[in-house]
């Protein structure tokens, strides 16, 4: 008998959704860090996080509508918009790059995004690029520290 997909008995076929895990550990392996980025996130980029949960069954058009109607921001502005689901297990990022929209999703294999930005307006919160990196790693962006972004000095100084 076989364990499936031509494997000897006792060995299960590889789950295509678990390929990113280090064999035997259940933890992400180093290959994740070696993959090229789809969207380059720079310190100059404007990043807006929707404070309230959003129905992530929405696609590009639905999330662009949330940007306009709820966040009161033009989805074609080049801002990077971050949304999460009610259970705080999944994020979606929407950004327009002058040719079209990118829609990226991250679903945690385990756990939740425990730290989520809050805003006095209750609508959206602006994040810096280093804070987004921490948030994407399911960390607390409020505790993230980085040197100030470089700014051009005027000729008179």
C-alpha positions as CSV (number, residue, x, y, z in Angstrom):
1,X,0.0,0.0,0.0
2,X,1.0,3.6,-0.5
3,X,0.9,6.7,1.7
4,X,-0.5,8.7,-1.2
5,X,1.0,10.2,-4.3
6,X,3.5,7.4,-4.8
7,X,5.0,7.7,-1.3
8,X,5.9,4.6,0.7
9,X,3.5,3.6,3.4
10,X,3.8,5.9,6.4
11,X,4.9,8.9,4.4
12,X,2.2,11.4,3.5
13,X,2.1,13.4,0.3
14,X,3.4,16.9,0.6
15,X,0.7,19.5,1.3
16,X,1.3,22.3,-1.2
17,X,0.1,24.8,1.4
18,X,2.8,23.7,3.8
19,X,5.8,23.9,1.5
20,X,7.0,27.1,3.2
21,X,7.5,25.3,6.5
22,X,10.9,24.0,7.6
23,X,10.7,20.2,7.4
24,X,9.7,18.6,10.7
25,X,9.5,21.9,12.7
26,X,6.2,23.5,11.7
27,X,8.1,26.8,11.5
28,X,8.8,29.0,8.5
29,X,12.1,28.2,6.9
30,X,14.7,30.6,5.5
31,X,13.3,30.4,2.0
32,X,10.6,32.9,2.8
33,X,13.2,35.6,3.5
34,X,14.9,34.9,0.2
35,X,11.9,35.4,-2.0
36,X,11.8,38.7,-3.9
37,X,9.3,41.3,-2.7
38,X,6.3,41.9,-4.9
39,X,5.8,45.5,-3.7
40,X,8.8,47.5,-2.5
41,X,7.9,49.4,0.6
42,X,10.0,52.5,1.0
43,X,10.2,55.0,3.9
44,X,8.6,57.7,1.7
45,X,5.5,55.6,1.0
46,X,2.3,56.6,2.7
47,X,0.8,53.7,4.5
48,X,-2.8,53.8,5.9
49,X,-4.2,51.1,8.1
50,X,-8.0,50.7,8.4
51,X,-8.7,50.6,12.1
52,X,-11.9,48.7,11.9
53,X,-12.2,45.1,10.5
54,X,-13.2,44.7,6.9
55,X,-15.0,41.8,5.1
56,X,-12.0,40.4,3.2
57,X,-14.2,38.5,0.8
58,X,-14.0,41.9,-1.0
59,X,-11.6,42.1,-3.9
60,X,-9.9,45.0,-5.5
61,X,-13.0,46.9,-6.4
62,X,-14.7,46.4,-3.0
63,X,-11.6,47.5,-1.0
64,X,-11.1,50.5,-3.3
65,X,-14.6,51.4,-2.4
66,X,-13.8,51.1,1.3
67,X,-10.8,53.5,0.6
68,X,-13.1,56.1,-0.9
69,X,-16.2,55.8,1.3
70,X,-14.8,54.9,4.7
71,X,-11.2,56.1,4.7
72,X,-12.0,59.1,2.6
73,X,-8.9,58.6,0.5
74,X,-8.4,58.2,-3.3
75,X,-7.4,54.5,-3.9
76,X,-5.5,55.7,-7.0
77,X,-3.2,58.0,-4.8
78,X,-0.4,55.5,-4.5
79,X,-1.0,55.0,-0.8
80,X,-0.6,51.5,0.5
81,X,-3.8,50.5,2.3
82,X,-3.8,47.7,4.9
83,X,-7.0,45.9,6.0
84,X,-7.7,43.0,8.4
85,X,-10.5,40.6,9.0
86,X,-12.7,40.5,12.1
87,X,-10.9,37.4,13.5
88,X,-7.5,39.2,13.0
89,X,-6.0,36.2,11.3
90,X,-5.7,37.7,7.8
91,X,-4.5,41.0,6.2
92,X,-4.9,42.4,2.8
93,X,-2.8,45.2,1.2
94,X,-4.1,47.2,-1.7
95,X,-1.9,49.6,-3.6
96,X,-2.1,51.3,-7.0
97,X,1.2,51.5,-8.9
98,X,0.2,53.8,-11.9
99,X,-0.5,50.7,-14.1
100,X,-2.9,48.8,-12.0
101,X,-3.8,47.6,-8.5
102,X,-1.8,45.1,-6.5
103,X,-3.8,43.1,-3.9
104,X,-1.7,41.0,-1.5
105,X,-3.0,38.8,1.3
106,X,-1.3,37.3,4.4
107,X,-3.1,34.6,6.4
108,X,-1.3,33.5,9.6
109,X,-0.8,29.8,9.9
110,X,-1.2,30.1,13.7
111,X,-2.4,32.8,16.0
112,X,-3.7,36.3,15.4
113,X,-2.5,39.8,14.7
114,X,-2.8,40.8,18.4
115,X,-1.6,44.4,18.0
116,X,-3.6,46.6,15.7
117,X,-3.2,50.3,15.3
118,X,-5.8,52.6,16.8
119,X,-6.8,56.1,15.8
120,X,-8.5,59.0,17.5
121,X,-10.7,59.4,14.4
122,X,-11.6,55.7,14.5
123,X,-11.1,55.4,10.7
124,X,-7.5,54.9,9.8
125,X,-4.0,55.2,11.2
126,X,-0.8,56.1,9.3
127,X,2.2,53.8,9.7
128,X,5.8,54.2,8.8
129,X,7.4,51.5,6.6
130,X,9.3,49.9,9.5
131,X,6.1,49.7,11.6
132,X,4.3,47.9,8.7
133,X,7.1,45.3,8.6
134,X,6.6,44.7,12.3
135,X,2.9,44.5,11.9
136,X,3.2,42.0,9.0
137,X,5.3,39.8,11.3
138,X,2.4,39.8,13.8
139,X,4.3,42.1,16.1
140,X,3.5,45.4,17.9
141,X,4.2,48.3,15.5
142,X,3.8,50.8,18.4
143,X,7.1,49.5,19.9
144,X,9.0,49.6,16.6
145,X,11.9,52.0,16.5
146,X,14.0,53.2,13.5
147,X,16.1,56.2,12.7
148,X,14.3,59.1,11.2
149,X,13.8,59.0,7.4
150,X,16.4,61.0,5.5
151,X,15.2,64.4,4.3
152,X,16.8,66.8,1.9
153,X,18.5,69.7,3.5
154,X,17.6,73.1,1.9
155,X,20.5,74.9,0.2
156,X,20.7,77.6,2.8
157,X,21.8,75.2,5.6
